[in-house]
Amino acid sequence: MAGFDLGEGVRKIFLAGVGAVATGAEKSQKIIEDLVKKGELTVEQGKTLNEELGRKAAKAANETQDSFLRTRLAGMTPEERAAYVKKVADIATDIDEKATTVEAEVEVVEDPADDADDAEDQEATEE
């Protein structure tokens, strides 16, 4: 046992521990980077999927509206269809006019400081 140096053994164990921690940190960093990349990919896939679902939902809604409108119009006489089309056109025109008309009510409030300035200006012109 004379050839075994306790200090050297402890030093090697310590260095092996440091090496293990460093290796673990490197591997952990690599794993984290991979997970982040996969997460970003998943987020992008989710965005793409969400956009596609939105387009499909809008298309289905339009097709449903068209189908409903066709069914409704098919049950009308030509005169009823003409009256319905005129009513829809009138409503559309009304909506367009309201969208372009800016309605604003302005209330004029007199500022007492303005009255004082006006009085000073009037006194200056009278002198």
C-alpha positions, 0 to 999 in steps of 0.5 A, spaced: 500 500 500 506 504 500 505 505 492 498 508 493 497 516 494 491 518 497 491 525 495 492 523 488 486 518 488 482 524 491 485 528 485 483 523 480 476 522 483 475 530 483 477 531 476 473 525 474 467 528 477 468 535 474 469 531 467 462 528 468 459 535 470 462 538 464 460 532 459 453 532 462 452 540 461 454 539 454 449 534 453 444 538 456 445 544 452 445 539 446 438 536 448 436 543 450 438 546 443 434 540 440 428 541 444 428 548 442 428 547 435 423 542 435 419 546 439 420 552 434 418 547 428 412 545 432 410 552 433 411 554 425 407 547 424 401 550 428 401 556 425 400 553 418 395 548 421 391 554 424 391 558 417 389 552 413 383 551 418 381 558 418 381 558 410 377 551 410 372 554 415 371 560 411 370 556 405 365 552 408 361 558 411 361 561 404 359 555 401 353 554 407 351 561 406 351 560 398 347 554 399 342 557 404 341 563 399 340 558 393 335 554 397 331 560 399 331 564 392 329 557 389 322 557 393 321 564 391 317 567 385 321 571 380 317 577 383 319 575 390 326 574 388 326 581 384 323 584 391 328 581 395 334 583 391 332 590 391 331 590 399 338 587 399 341 592 395 337 598 399 340 595 405 347 595 402 347 602 400 344 604 407 350 601 410 355 604 405 352 611 406 353 610 414 360 607 413 362 614 409 358 619 413 362 621 419 358 623 425 361 628 430 358 632 435 362 638 437 361 641 444 364 648 444 366 650 451 369 657 453 375 657 456 376 662 462 383 664 460 381 665 453 376 670 456 381 674 460 386 674 454 380 677 449 379 682 455 386 684 455 386 685 447 380 689 447 383 694 452 390 694 448 386 696 442 382 701 446 388 705 448 
